[in-house]
């Protein structure tokens, strides 16, 4: 597969795009960020009571898989089948994250201080590259910080959400989790051999070394 001239391979576990499966993966990422949790701390929300998807030690989380507004099923199918193409993956990813925030902000929850957890399935090379480099000043500018600041101003400072978390794949069997409230990387989770060979977690691996020469703006 080729996005912005970056060759990579993507692995999806069986039935990953079913809600109950990818929400379990989000729990895995949240456990990395805030845990470890025991089973007694975890409760799945009851939609009939207007509860969010997940409540951990009394902290409510609403989970969502980022997608486009127009054709979310087609968008997910394109990712799953490795056929998604775009002239600007960054703009498409920003659109998906914004749509996720809009969709969740329109819900009426029975809980307060909800945190929205957004799983972005598109690897965005220009966002990941600074996380692998010690010479960030030489890297191209991106719109990621602007996106996080806009989310903070719109949804967190207004009191709509306690925080908005963005999880995205890297290019080395890893996942990055960001907090919009604090505008920073919250956690980098590298999958270990057991995680990879267990075939229960999604991942991206880049073909060849990671270089800035592959970035197209």
TORPA-4810 file (N, C-alpha, C, O; in nm, 3 decimals):
<nodes>
NODE_1_0.084_-0.119_0.000_0.000_0.000_0.000_0.088_0.124_0.000_0.198_0.123_0.056_X
NODE_2_0.040_0.233_-0.063_0.121_0.353_-0.073_0.035_0.474_-0.038_-0.067_0.499_-0.103_X
NODE_3_0.075_0.548_0.065_0.010_0.674_0.102_0.118_0.779_0.116_0.214_0.761_0.190_X
NODE_4_0.101_0.891_0.043_0.204_0.995_0.048_0.344_0.934_0.025_0.442_0.976_0.086_X
NODE_5_0.350_0.836_-0.065_0.476_0.768_-0.102_0.534_0.688_0.013_0.653_0.654_0.009_X
NODE_6_0.458_0.656_0.116_0.507_0.576_0.227_0.451_0.434_0.213_0.330_0.415_0.216_X
NODE_7_0.538_0.337_0.198_0.496_0.199_0.186_0.481_0.136_0.323_0.574_0.143_0.405_X
NODE_8_0.365_0.075_0.351_0.347_0.011_0.479_0.249_-0.105_0.468_0.172_-0.114_0.372_X
NODE_9_0.253_-0.191_0.566_0.162_-0.304_0.575_0.074_-0.285_0.698_0.120_-0.238_0.802_X
NODE_10_-0.053_-0.322_0.684_-0.149_-0.304_0.792_-0.209_-0.439_0.827_-0.249_-0.514_0.738_X
NODE_11_-0.217_-0.470_0.955_-0.283_-0.593_0.998_-0.406_-0.559_1.081_-0.399_-0.480_1.175_X
NODE_12_-0.521_-0.619_1.044_-0.644_-0.607_1.121_-0.681_-0.743_1.178_-0.683_-0.842_1.104_X
NODE_13_-0.711_-0.751_1.308_-0.760_-0.877_1.364_-0.896_-0.913_1.303_-0.961_-0.829_1.242_X
NODE_14_-0.935_-1.034_1.320_-1.064_-1.081_1.269_-1.178_-1.000_1.332_-1.180_-0.978_1.453_X
NODE_15_-1.271_-0.955_1.247_-1.391_-0.882_1.290_-1.357_-0.751_1.361_-1.436_-0.704_1.444_X
NODE_16_-1.241_-0.693_1.331_-1.198_-0.575_1.405_-1.297_-0.460_1.393_-1.313_-0.384_1.488_X
NODE_17_-1.363_-0.445_1.279_-1.450_-0.330_1.260_-1.590_-0.349_1.318_-1.676_-0.262_1.304_X
NODE_18_-1.612_-0.461_1.384_-1.732_-0.473_1.466_-1.711_-0.392_1.594_-1.602_-0.391_1.650_X
NODE_19_-1.817_-0.325_1.638_-1.804_-0.232_1.750_-1.743_-0.297_1.874_-1.655_-0.240_1.938_X
NODE_20_-1.791_-0.416_1.908_-1.745_-0.479_2.030_-1.597_-0.516_2.024_-1.532_-0.530_2.128_X
NODE_21_-1.543_-0.533_1.902_-1.402_-0.571_1.888_-1.312_-0.449_1.895_-1.217_-0.448_1.972_X
NODE_22_-1.341_-0.344_1.816_-1.252_-0.228_1.820_-1.267_-0.149_1.950_-1.176_-0.076_1.988_X
NODE_23_-1.382_-0.161_2.018_-1.393_-0.097_2.149_-1.305_-0.167_2.252_-1.253_-0.103_2.343_X
NODE_24_-1.289_-0.298_2.239_-1.199_-0.370_2.329_-1.055_-0.326_2.306_-0.975_-0.321_2.400_X
NODE_25_-1.021_-0.294_2.182_-0.886_-0.243_2.156_-0.868_-0.105_2.217_-0.760_-0.074_2.268_X
NODE_26_-0.971_-0.022_2.214_-0.961_0.107_2.281_-0.940_0.089_2.431_-0.865_0.165_2.492_X
NODE_27_-1.006_-0.009_2.490_-0.983_-0.037_2.632_-0.836_-0.073_2.655_-0.778_-0.033_2.755_X
NODE_28_-0.778_-0.148_2.564_-0.636_-0.183_2.570_-0.549_-0.057_2.571_-0.454_-0.047_2.648_X
NODE_29_-0.582_0.040_2.484_-0.505_0.164_2.478_-0.527_0.250_2.602_-0.433_0.310_2.654_X
NODE_30_-0.651_0.256_2.651_-0.680_0.333_2.772_-0.610_0.272_2.893_-0.564_0.344_2.982_X
NODE_31_-0.601_0.140_2.895_-0.528_0.073_3.003_-0.381_0.112_2.998_-0.317_0.127_3.103_X
NODE_32_-0.327_0.128_2.877_-0.188_0.171_2.863_-0.169_0.313_2.913_-0.066_0.346_2.972_X
NODE_33_-0.270_0.399_2.888_-0.259_0.540_2.924_-0.282_0.566_3.072_-0.212_0.647_3.132_X
NODE_34_-0.380_0.496_3.131_-0.423_0.530_3.267_-0.417_0.414_3.365_-0.433_0.434_3.486_X
NODE_35_-0.394_0.292_3.316_-0.401_0.174_3.400_-0.268_0.140_3.467_-0.182_0.226_3.485_X
NODE_36_-0.254_0.011_3.503_-0.343_-0.099_3.465_-0.471_-0.104_3.549_-0.473_-0.067_3.666_X
NODE_37_-0.579_-0.152_3.483_-0.707_-0.167_3.550_-0.733_-0.313_3.583_-0.684_-0.402_3.514_X
NODE_38_-0.810_-0.337_3.688_-0.859_-0.472_3.713_-1.005_-0.479_3.668_-1.068_-0.376_3.644_X
NODE_39_-1.057_-0.599_3.657_-1.191_-0.618_3.602_-1.298_-0.548_3.684_-1.401_-0.508_3.630_X
NODE_40_-1.275_-0.532_3.813_-1.375_-0.469_3.899_-1.387_-0.319_3.871_-1.489_-0.258_3.904_X
NODE_41_-1.285_-0.260_3.810_-1.287_-0.117_3.779_-1.358_-0.086_3.647_-1.391_0.029_3.620_X
NODE_42_-1.382_-0.189_3.566_-1.431_-0.169_3.430_-1.578_-0.206_3.420_-1.619_-0.314_3.461_X
NODE_43_-1.657_-0.114_3.364_-1.799_-0.143_3.339_-1.838_-0.083_3.203_-1.810_0.034_3.175_X
NODE_44_-1.902_-0.165_3.120_-1.950_-0.116_2.992_-2.083_-0.044_3.013_-2.171_-0.094_3.084_X
NODE_45_-2.097_0.072_2.951_-2.213_0.156_2.972_-2.341_0.099_2.915_-2.339_0.017_2.824_X
NODE_46_-2.453_0.144_2.971_-2.586_0.102_2.926_-2.646_0.215_2.843_-2.680_0.320_2.897_X
NODE_47_-2.659_0.196_2.711_-2.713_0.304_2.627_-2.857_0.340_2.661_-2.900_0.452_2.637_X
NODE_48_-2.932_0.246_2.717_-3.071_0.274_2.756_-3.078_0.376_2.870_-3.180_0.442_2.890_X
NODE_49_-2.969_0.387_2.945_-2.961_0.485_3.054_-2.879_0.608_3.011_-2.839_0.688_3.096_X
NODE_50_-2.856_0.622_2.882_-2.780_0.734_2.826_-2.637_0.741_2.881_-2.580_0.848_2.896_X
NODE_51_-2.583_0.623_2.912_-2.446_0.617_2.960_-2.349_0.610_2.842_-2.386_0.558_2.736_X
NODE_52_-2.228_0.660_2.857_-2.125_0.643_2.753_-2.083_0.498_2.743_-2.127_0.413_2.821_X
NODE_53_-1.996_0.470_2.647_-1.962_0.331_2.616_-1.890_0.258_2.729_-1.908_0.138_2.746_X
NODE_54_-1.809_0.330_2.805_-1.722_0.264_2.901_-1.706_0.351_3.025_-1.689_0.473_3.015_X
NODE_55_-1.711_0.289_3.141_-1.689_0.360_3.267_-1.582_0.285_3.345_-1.598_0.168_3.379_X
NODE_56_-1.471_0.355_3.373_-1.358_0.294_3.441_-1.333_0.369_3.570_-1.298_0.487_3.569_X
NODE_57_-1.351_0.300_3.681_-1.334_0.362_3.814_-1.414_0.491_3.825_-1.367_0.590_3.882_X
NODE_58_-1.534_0.490_3.771_-1.621_0.606_3.778_-1.596_0.711_3.672_-1.670_0.808_3.662_X
NODE_59_-1.492_0.694_3.592_-1.460_0.790_3.485_-1.524_0.744_3.355_-1.492_0.636_3.307_X
NODE_60_-1.613_0.825_3.296_-1.684_0.783_3.175_-1.607_0.814_3.046_-1.551_0.923_3.030_X
NODE_61_-1.606_0.717_2.956_-1.542_0.732_2.826_-1.643_0.700_2.715_-1.711_0.598_2.721_X
NODE_62_-1.650_0.786_2.617_-1.727_0.759_2.497_-1.629_0.722_2.387_-1.538_0.799_2.356_X
NODE_63_-1.647_0.604_2.326_-1.551_0.550_2.230_-1.605_0.565_2.089_-1.724_0.546_2.064_X
NODE_64_-1.517_0.599_1.996_-1.562_0.610_1.858_-1.448_0.580_1.762_-1.331_0.602_1.793_X
NODE_65_-1.486_0.530_1.646_-1.392_0.503_1.538_-1.407_0.616_1.437_-1.515_0.635_1.382_X
NODE_66_-1.301_0.689_1.412_-1.309_0.806_1.323_-1.341_0.763_1.181_-1.288_0.663_1.131_X
NODE_67_-1.428_0.839_1.116_-1.461_0.814_0.976_-1.515_0.941_0.914_-1.541_1.039_0.984_X
NODE_68_-1.533_0.939_0.783_-1.588_1.055_0.715_-1.738_1.062_0.739_-1.802_0.963_0.774_X
NODE_69_-1.794_1.181_0.720_-1.936_1.202_0.744_-2.022_1.140_0.635_-2.127_1.083_0.663_X
NODE_70_-1.977_1.151_0.509_-2.063_1.114_0.398_-2.088_0.962_0.389_-2.202_0.918_0.387_X
NODE_71_-1.981_0.885_0.385_-1.994_0.741_0.367_-1.905_0.666_0.465_-1.802_0.612_0.426_X
NODE_72_-1.944_0.662_0.593_-1.857_0.597_0.692_-1.833_0.449_0.664_-1.724_0.398_0.688_X
NODE_73_-1.935_0.379_0.612_-1.917_0.236_0.585_-1.817_0.214_0.471_-1.736_0.122_0.476_X
NODE_74_-1.824_0.300_0.369_-1.729_0.291_0.257_-1.588_0.325_0.303_-1.491_0.261_0.264_X
NODE_75_-1.579_0.428_0.387_-1.448_0.470_0.439_-1.383_0.356_0.517_-1.265_0.328_0.497_X
NODE_76_-1.458_0.292_0.605_-1.404_0.182_0.684_-1.367_0.064_0.595_-1.265_-0.001_0.616_X
NODE_77_-1.451_0.038_0.493_-1.421_-0.071_0.401_-1.294_-0.043_0.322_-1.215_-0.135_0.296_X
NODE_78_-1.274_0.083_0.284_-1.153_0.120_0.211_-1.028_0.098_0.297_-0.925_0.052_0.247_X
NODE_79_-1.037_0.131_0.426_-0.924_0.107_0.516_-0.900_-0.043_0.530_-0.787_-0.090_0.521_X
NODE_80_-1.008_-0.115_0.553_-0.998_-0.260_0.575_-0.936_-0.330_0.455_-0.856_-0.422_0.470_X
NODE_81_-0.974_-0.287_0.335_-0.926_-0.351_0.213_-0.800_-0.288_0.157_-0.754_-0.326_0.049_X
NODE_82_-0.744_-0.190_0.229_-0.619_-0.124_0.188_-0.634_-0.057_0.052_-0.542_-0.063_-0.029_X
NODE_83_-0.748_0.006_0.027_-0.769_0.073_-0.100_-0.788_0.223_-0.085_-0.813_0.292_-0.183_X
NODE_84_-0.776_0.274_0.036_-0.796_0.417_0.059_-0.681_0.497_0.002_-0.564_0.467_0.027_X
NODE_85_-0.714_0.599_-0.077_-0.613_0.689_-0.130_-0.661_0.832_-0.112_-0.781_0.859_-0.111_X
NODE_86_-0.567_0.924_-0.098_-0.600_1.065_-0.083_-0.479_1.148_-0.120_-0.366_1.107_-0.095_X
NODE_87_-0.502_1.265_-0.180_-0.392_1.355_-0.211_-0.335_1.417_-0.083_-0.219_1.457_-0.079_X
NODE_88_-0.416_1.423_0.021_-0.370_1.482_0.146_-0.431_1.404_0.263_-0.542_1.432_0.306_X
NODE_89_-0.356_1.306_0.312_-0.404_1.222_0.421_-0.425_1.304_0.547_-0.514_1.274_0.626_X
NODE_90_-0.344_1.407_0.567_-0.360_1.490_0.686_-0.497_1.557_0.688_-0.566_1.554_0.790_X
NODE_91_-0.538_1.618_0.578_-0.668_1.684_0.573_-0.782_1.586_0.594_-0.879_1.617_0.663_X
NODE_92_-0.771_1.468_0.533_-0.874_1.367_0.550_-0.884_1.322_0.695_-0.994_1.304_0.747_X
NODE_93_-0.770_1.306_0.760_-0.769_1.263_0.900_-0.829_1.370_0.990_-0.903_1.338_1.083_X
NODE_94_-0.797_1.496_0.964_-0.855_1.605_1.042_-1.006_1.606_1.027_-1.078_1.625_1.125_X
NODE_95_-1.054_1.586_0.904_-1.198_1.581_0.881_-1.263_1.469_0.963_-1.368_1.489_1.024_X
NODE_96_-1.200_1.352_0.964_-1.255_1.237_1.037_-1.261_1.264_1.187_-1.360_1.231_1.252_X
NODE_97_-1.156_1.323_1.242_-1.152_1.352_1.385_-1.256_1.458_1.421_-1.325_1.446_1.523_X
NODE_98_-1.268_1.561_1.339_-1.368_1.664_1.364_-1.510_1.607_1.360_-1.593_1.642_1.443_X
NODE_99_-1.536_1.520_1.264_-1.669_1.459_1.254_-1.700_1.373_1.377_-1.813_1.368_1.423_X
NODE_100_-1.598_1.304_1.428_-1.617_1.224_1.549_-1.656_1.312_1.666_-1.744_1.277_1.745_X
NODE_101_-1.589_1.427_1.679_-1.621_1.520_1.789_-1.762_1.576_1.774_-1.836_1.584_1.872_X
NODE_102_-1.798_1.613_1.653_-1.933_1.668_1.630_-2.039_1.565_1.665_-2.137_1.595_1.733_X
NODE_103_-2.019_1.443_1.618_-2.117_1.337_1.642_-2.137_1.311_1.791_-2.250_1.298_1.837_X
NODE_104_-2.029_1.305_1.865_-2.040_1.275_2.008_-2.090_1.396_2.088_-2.154_1.379_2.192_X
NODE_105_-2.063_1.517_2.040_-2.109_1.635_2.113_-2.260_1.653_2.102_-2.320_1.725_2.181_X
NODE_106_-2.321_1.588_2.004_-2.466_1.597_1.986_-2.543_1.498_2.073_-2.666_1.500_2.076_X
NODE_107_-2.471_1.411_2.143_-2.536_1.314_2.231_-2.562_1.376_2.369_-2.489_1.464_2.415_X
NODE_108_-2.667_1.328_2.433_-2.705_1.376_2.566_-2.676_1.266_2.667_-2.751_1.169_2.678_X
NODE_109_-2.567_1.281_2.742_-2.523_1.177_2.836_-2.583_1.200_2.975_-2.609_1.313_3.015_X
NODE_110_-2.603_1.092_3.044_-2.649_1.103_3.183_-2.533_1.125_3.279_-2.554_1.155_3.396_X
NODE_111_-2.411_1.111_3.229_-2.291_1.128_3.311_-2.226_1.262_3.281_-2.250_1.322_3.176_X
NODE_112_-2.145_1.309_3.375_-2.073_1.435_3.358_-1.924_1.407_3.341_-1.877_1.297_3.371_X
NODE_113_-1.849_1.506_3.293_-1.704_1.495_3.276_-1.666_1.377_3.188_-1.577_1.298_3.221_X
NODE_114_-1.734_1.365_3.075_-1.708_1.256_2.982_-1.582_1.283_2.900_-1.554_1.396_2.861_X
NODE_115_-1.507_1.178_2.874_-1.390_1.185_2.787_-1.421_1.109_2.659_-1.465_0.994_2.663_X
NODE_116_-1.398_1.174_2.545_-1.417_1.109_2.415_-1.284_1.049_2.371_-1.181_1.115_2.373_X
NODE_117_-1.289_0.924_2.333_-1.170_0.852_2.288_-1.189_0.817_2.140_-1.277_0.739_2.105_X
NODE_118_-1.105_0.876_2.054_-1.118_0.862_1.909_-1.006_0.774_1.855_-0.888_0.800_1.877_X
NODE_119_-1.046_0.669_1.785_-0.949_0.578_1.725_-0.936_0.612_1.577_-1.029_0.590_1.499_X
NODE_120_-0.821_0.666_1.539_-0.794_0.700_1.400_-0.718_0.585_1.336_-0.611_0.547_1.383_X
NODE_121_-0.774_0.529_1.229_-0.714_0.411_1.169_-0.619_0.444_1.055_-0.551_0.354_1.004_X
NODE_122_-0.612_0.571_1.013_-0.520_0.608_0.906_-0.386_0.647_0.965_-0.381_0.738_1.049_X
NODE_123_-0.277_0.585_0.927_-0.145_0.631_0.972_-0.107_0.759_0.899_-0.103_0.762_0.776_X
NODE_124_-0.079_0.865_0.974_-0.047_0.995_0.914_0.103_1.018_0.930_0.150_1.048_1.040_X
NODE_125_0.176_1.003_0.823_0.321_1.004_0.830_0.375_1.135_0.885_0.467_1.134_0.967_X
NODE_126_0.320_1.248_0.841_0.373_1.378_0.886_0.346_1.403_1.033_0.414_1.484_1.095_X
NODE_127_0.246_1.336_1.090_0.220_1.348_1.233_0.311_1.257_1.314_0.353_1.292_1.424_X
NODE_128_0.341_1.140_1.258_0.423_1.043_1.330_0.572_1.075_1.323_0.646_1.047_1.417_X
NODE_129_0.615_1.134_1.213_0.758_1.153_1.191_0.828_1.226_1.305_0.937_1.182_1.344_X
NODE_130_0.772_1.335_1.361_0.842_1.402_1.472_0.861_1.314_1.595_0.950_1.338_1.676_X
NODE_131_0.778_1.210_1.608_0.787_1.123_1.723_0.900_1.022_1.711_0.935_0.954_1.807_X
NODE_132_0.957_1.013_1.590_1.070_0.923_1.568_1.202_0.999_1.551_1.308_0.937_1.543_X
NODE_133_1.196_1.132_1.545_1.313_1.210_1.509_1.362_1.296_1.625_1.283_1.342_1.707_X
NODE_134_1.494_1.317_1.631_1.554_1.408_1.728_1.584_1.545_1.668_1.641_1.631_1.734_X
NODE_135_1.546_1.563_1.542_1.572_1.691_1.473_1.440_1.744_1.418_1.425_1.762_1.297_X
NODE_136_1.346_1.769_1.508_1.212_1.808_1.468_1.209_1.939_1.390_1.116_1.962_1.312_X
NODE_137_1.310_2.026_1.409_1.313_2.154_1.339_1.329_2.136_1.188_1.295_2.226_1.111_X
NODE_138_1.380_2.022_1.145_1.402_1.996_1.004_1.281_1.932_0.937_1.282_1.911_0.816_X
NODE_139_1.179_1.900_1.014_1.063_1.830_0.960_0.959_1.929_0.910_0.954_2.042_0.957_X
NODE_140_0.876_1.887_0.816_0.773_1.977_0.763_0.670_2.012_0.869_0.644_1.933_0.960_X
NODE_141_0.611_2.131_0.857_0.507_2.171_0.952_0.379_2.094_0.923_0.355_2.051_0.810_X
NODE_142_0.297_2.076_1.027_0.171_2.005_1.013_0.060_2.085_1.079_0.084_2.190_1.139_X
NODE_143_-0.062_2.035_1.066_-0.179_2.101_1.124_-0.225_2.030_1.251_-0.334_2.059_1.301_X
NODE_144_-0.145_1.939_1.303_-0.190_1.858_1.415_-0.208_1.941_1.542_-0.309_1.927_1.610_X
NODE_145_-0.112_2.026_1.575_-0.124_2.110_1.695_-0.244_2.204_1.683_-0.314_2.229_1.780_X
NODE_146_-0.265_2.256_1.563_-0.381_2.342_1.540_-0.511_2.266_1.564_-0.604_2.319_1.625_X
NODE_147_-0.517_2.141_1.517_-0.635_2.058_1.539_-0.660_2.037_1.687_-0.773_2.053_1.734_X
NODE_148_-0.557_2.001_1.763_-0.572_1.975_1.906_-0.618_2.101_1.978_-0.706_2.095_2.065_X
NODE_149_-0.560_2.216_1.943_-0.600_2.342_2.007_-0.746_2.376_1.976_-0.818_2.423_2.064_X
NODE_150_-0.789_2.353_1.854_-0.928_2.380_1.817_-1.025_2.291_1.894_-1.130_2.336_1.939_X
NODE_151_-0.989_2.164_1.910_-1.073_2.072_1.987_-1.080_2.117_2.133_-1.187_2.115_2.194_X
NODE_152_-0.965_2.156_2.188_-0.963_2.202_2.327_-1.052_2.325_2.345_-1.130_2.332_2.439_X
NODE_153_-1.040_2.422_2.255_-1.119_2.545_2.266_-1.268_2.519_2.250_-1.350_2.579_2.318_X
NODE_154_-1.303_2.427_2.159_-1.443_2.404_2.124_-1.513_2.313_2.223_-1.628_2.339_2.260_X
NODE_155_-1.448_2.207_2.267_-1.518_2.103_2.342_-1.474_2.090_2.489_-1.553_2.049_2.574_X
NODE_156_-1.349_2.125_2.518_-1.300_2.104_2.654_-1.314_2.231_2.737_-1.368_2.228_2.848_X
NODE_157_-1.267_2.343_2.685_-1.280_2.470_2.758_-1.425_2.509_2.777_-1.459_2.579_2.872_X
NODE_158_-1.512_2.465_2.686_-1.656_2.496_2.697_-1.726_2.405_2.798_-1.841_2.431_2.835_X
NODE_159_-1.658_2.298_2.842_-1.717_2.207_2.940_-1.795_2.092_2.880_-1.856_2.014_2.952_X
NODE_160_-1.796_2.081_2.746_-1.870_1.972_2.683_-1.808_1.838_2.717_-1.878_1.743_2.750_X
NODE_161_-1.676_1.830_2.709_-1.603_1.707_2.744_-1.492_1.739_2.843_-1.439_1.850_2.845_X
NODE_162_-1.457_1.641_2.924_-1.342_1.657_3.013_-1.212_1.654_2.933_-1.119_1.729_2.962_X
NODE_163_-1.208_1.566_2.834_-1.090_1.555_2.749_-1.132_1.486_2.619_-1.236_1.421_2.613_X
NODE_164_-1.052_1.502_2.518_-1.066_1.427_2.392_-0.932_1.361_2.365_-0.830_1.429_2.353_X
NODE_165_-0.933_1.230_2.356_-0.813_1.153_2.329_-0.811_1.111_2.183_-0.914_1.071_2.128_X
NODE_166_-0.696_1.120_2.121_-0.679_1.076_1.983_-0.573_0.967_1.981_-0.460_0.988_2.023_X
NODE_167_-0.612_0.849_1.933_-0.519_0.737_1.920_-0.493_0.714_1.772_-0.587_0.707_1.693_X
NODE_168_-0.367_0.702_1.733_-0.336_0.677_1.593_-0.218_0.581_1.582_-0.131_0.578_1.669_X
NODE_169_-0.216_0.503_1.474_-0.106_0.408_1.457_0.021_0.477_1.413_0.018_0.576_1.340_X
NODE_170_0.134_0.424_1.459_0.263_0.465_1.406_0.301_0.374_1.292_0.215_0.316_1.226_X
NODE_171_0.432_0.361_1.267_0.479_0.279_1.156_0.576_0.171_1.202_0.654_0.119_1.122_X
NODE_172_0.572_0.137_1.330_0.667_0.040_1.382_0.602_-0.046_1.490_0.655_-0.060_1.600_X
NODE_173_0.485_-0.105_1.457_0.409_-0.185_1.553_0.376_-0.105_1.678_0.381_-0.158_1.789_X
NODE_174_0.343_0.023_1.661_0.319_0.108_1.777_0.194_0.193_1.759_0.144_0.210_1.648_X
NODE_175_0.145_0.247_1.872_0.029_0.335_1.872_0.060_0.456_1.959_0.124_0.444_2.064_X
NODE_176_0.013_0.572_1.916_0.033_0.697_1.988_-0.101_0.749_2.038_-0.198_0.754_1.963_X
NODE_177_-0.106_0.787_2.164_-0.227_0.843_2.225_-0.199_0.986_2.270_-0.101_1.012_2.340_X
NODE_178_-0.286_1.077_2.228_-0.270_1.219_2.259_-0.387_1.269_2.342_-0.501_1.225_2.324_X
NODE_179_-0.359_1.362_2.432_-0.462_1.430_2.509_-0.477_1.572_2.454_-0.381_1.648_2.450_X
NODE_180_-0.598_1.607_2.413_-0.623_1.742_2.362_-0.627_1.843_2.478_-0.594_1.960_2.459_X
NODE_181_-0.669_1.798_2.595_-0.676_1.888_2.710_-0.539_1.943_2.745_-0.525_2.061_2.775_X
NODE_182_-0.437_1.858_2.740_-0.301_1.898_2.776_-0.213_1.922_2.654_-0.097_1.962_2.667_X
NODE_183_-0.268_1.896_2.535_-0.197_1.920_2.409_-0.058_1.854_2.410_0.044_1.920_2.393_X
NODE_184_-0.059_1.724_2.431_0.069_1.653_2.436_0.048_1.505_2.408_-0.064_1.454_2.412_X
NODE_185_0.159_1.437_2.381_0.157_1.292_2.370_0.136_1.233_2.507_0.212_1.262_2.600_X
NODE_186_0.034_1.152_2.521_0.003_1.091_2.650_0.076_0.959_2.668_0.126_0.929_2.777_X
NODE_187_0.082_0.880_2.560_0.145_0.747_2.571_0.183_0.696_2.433_0.108_0.711_2.337_X
NODE_188_0.299_0.636_2.424_0.338_0.558_2.308_0.339_0.413_2.350_0.413_0.374_2.440_X
NODE_189_0.258_0.331_2.284_0.249_0.190_2.319_0.307_0.107_2.206_0.250_0.101_2.097_X
NODE_190_0.419_0.043_2.231_0.481_-0.046_2.133_0.433_-0.188_2.157_0.442_-0.239_2.269_X
NODE_191_0.381_-0.251_2.054_0.337_-0.388_2.069_0.458_-0.480_2.082_0.558_-0.463_2.013_X
NODE_192_0.448_-0.577_2.172_0.556_-0.672_2.189_0.531_-0.795_2.102_0.429_-0.803_2.033_X
NODE_193_0.622_-0.890_2.104_0.608_-1.009_2.019_0.479_-1.085_2.048_0.416_-1.136_1.956_X
NODE_194_0.441_-1.092_2.175_0.319_-1.162_2.212_0.197_-1.091_2.154_0.105_-1.155_2.104_X
NODE_195_0.196_-0.958_2.161_0.086_-0.880_2.105_0.074_-0.902_1.954_-0.036_-0.917_1.901_X
NODE_196_0.189_-0.905_1.887_0.189_-0.916_1.740_0.149_-1.055_1.696_0.062_-1.071_1.610_X
NODE_197_0.211_-1.157_1.753_0.185_-1.293_1.709_0.052_-1.346_1.760_0.002_-1.447_1.710_X
NODE_198_-0.006_-1.279_1.861_-0.138_-1.319_1.907_-0.249_-1.285_1.810_-0.358_-1.341_1.818_X
NODE_199_-0.221_-1.193_1.717_-0.313_-1.155_1.609_-0.448_-1.105_1.661_-0.552_-1.127_1.598_X
NODE_200_-0.446_-1.038_1.775_-0.568_-0.981_1.831_-0.565_-0.829_1.833_-0.663_-0.766_1.872_X
NODE_201_-0.452_-0.769_1.791_-0.436_-0.623_1.794_-0.394_-0.573_1.656_-0.311_-0.637_1.591_X
NODE_202_-0.448_-0.461_1.611_-0.409_-0.406_1.481_-0.274_-0.336_1.490_-0.234_-0.290_1.597_X
NODE_203_-0.204_-0.329_1.379_-0.077_-0.258_1.377_-0.040_-0.220_1.234_-0.093_-0.274_1.137_X
NODE_204_0.054_-0.127_1.226_0.113_-0.085_1.099_0.263_-0.105_1.108_0.323_-0.079_1.212_X
NODE_205_0.323_-0.152_1.001_0.468_-0.161_0.994_0.513_-0.106_0.860_0.463_-0.147_0.755_X
NODE_206_0.605_-0.013_0.864_0.655_0.049_0.742_0.759_-0.041_0.676_0.840_-0.104_0.743_X
NODE_207_0.754_-0.046_0.545_0.855_-0.119_0.469_0.978_-0.030_0.452_0.968_0.080_0.398_X
NODE_208_1.092_-0.077_0.498_1.214_0.001_0.488_1.227_0.098_0.604_1.142_0.102_0.693_X
NODE_209_1.333_0.177_0.602_1.361_0.271_0.710_1.268_0.391_0.701_1.211_0.419_0.596_X
NODE_210_1.254_0.462_0.813_1.171_0.580_0.820_1.257_0.702_0.787_1.354_0.731_0.857_X
NODE_211_1.221_0.774_0.680_1.298_0.890_0.639_1.205_1.004_0.602_1.091_0.981_0.561_X
NODE_212_1.253_1.127_0.617_1.172_1.243_0.582_1.160_1.259_0.431_1.074_1.333_0.385_X
NODE_213_1.244_1.191_0.353_1.239_1.206_0.208_1.107_1.158_0.149_1.073_1.194_0.036_X
NODE_214_1.034_1.076_0.224_0.909_1.022_0.170_0.790_1.112_0.192_0.680_1.083_0.143_X
NODE_215_0.809_1.220_0.263_0.696_1.309_0.294_0.664_1.394_0.172_0.751_1.461_0.117_X
NODE_216_0.537_1.392_0.131_0.489_1.479_0.024_0.386_1.573_0.084_0.289_1.527_0.145_X
NODE_217_0.403_1.703_0.068_0.309_1.801_0.122_0.231_1.864_0.009_0.146_1.950_0.033_X
</nodes>
